[in-house]
Amino acid sequence: MHGRRSRAGSHFVRLSELRPGQRARIIAVRGGRGFRERFSGMGLHIGSEIEVLQSTGSNGMILIRTGNTRLMIGYGMANKIFLQLE
């Protein structure tokens, strides 16, 4: 996992880097207007807590849970979502 540190010193990663069982909080997204609209349309927001339930590996799909909702996220989208580890 290629963790990074923000200016405040907290550890953050891309959603695409998490493994099943890991939990984290969404802190940023990188993408254009369409991506941000799709992101929020799925019920994901900055500050949302997520847990990775299943991952098919690089370039595959990632199943996550946020609250009582389960979502399948593609690798490309997951690579644009930045999280702070819990």
C-alpha positions in Angstrom: 0.0 0.0 0.0 1.4 3.4 -1.0 0.2 5.6 1.9 0.8 9.3 1.9 0.6 12.0 4.5 -1.4 15.1 4.2 -0.1 18.5 5.4 -1.7 17.8 8.8 0.3 14.6 9.0 -2.6 12.2 8.8 -2.3 9.0 6.7 -4.3 8.8 3.5 -4.7 6.3 0.6 -6.7 5.8 -2.5 -9.8 3.6 -2.3 -8.2 1.4 -4.9 -5.4 0.6 -2.4 -7.6 -0.7 0.4 -8.0 -4.4 1.1 -11.1 -6.2 2.3 -11.9 -5.4 6.0 -10.2 -2.0 6.0 -12.3 1.0 7.0 -11.6 4.6 6.1 -13.2 8.1 5.8 -13.5 9.9 2.4 -11.4 13.1 2.5 -11.2 14.1 -1.2 -12.1 13.2 -4.7 -10.2 14.0 -7.9 -12.3 14.4 -11.0 -14.4 16.6 -13.2 -18.0 17.8 -12.7 -19.4 14.5 -14.1 -17.4 12.4 -11.8 -18.4 14.5 -8.8 -22.1 14.3 -9.7 -21.9 10.5 -10.1 -20.0 10.2 -6.8 -22.6 12.1 -4.9 -25.4 10.4 -6.8 -24.3 7.1 -5.3 -24.7 8.6 -1.8 -20.9 9.1 -1.3 -19.7 12.4 0.2 -16.6 13.9 1.8 -16.7 12.6 5.4 -18.5 9.4 4.6 -17.1 6.3 6.4 -16.6 3.2 4.2 -15.5 -0.3 4.6 -14.1 -2.5 1.8 -16.0 -5.8 1.6 -14.4 -7.4 -1.4 -11.8 -6.5 -4.0 -11.0 -8.3 -7.3 -7.6 -6.7 -7.5 -6.1 -4.0 -9.7 -8.3 -3.0 -12.7 -11.2 -4.9 -11.2 -14.2 -4.0 -9.0 -14.4 -3.1 -5.3 -17.4 -3.8 -3.2 -17.8 -1.2 -0.4 -20.3 -0.5 2.4 -21.2 2.9 3.6 -23.9 2.9 6.3 -26.5 0.3 5.3 -25.7 0.7 1.6 -23.4 -1.6 -0.5 -21.9 -0.3 -3.7 -19.7 -1.8 -6.4 -17.0 0.7 -7.6 -14.8 0.3 -10.6 -11.0 0.6 -10.2 -10.8 3.8 -12.2 -13.3 5.6 -10.0 -11.8 4.1 -6.8 -8.4 5.5 -7.9 -9.8 9.0 -7.7 -11.3 8.7 -4.2 -8.9 9.6 -1.3 -9.4 8.3 2.2 -8.1 8.7 5.7 -7.5 5.4 7.4 -9.6 4.7 10.5 
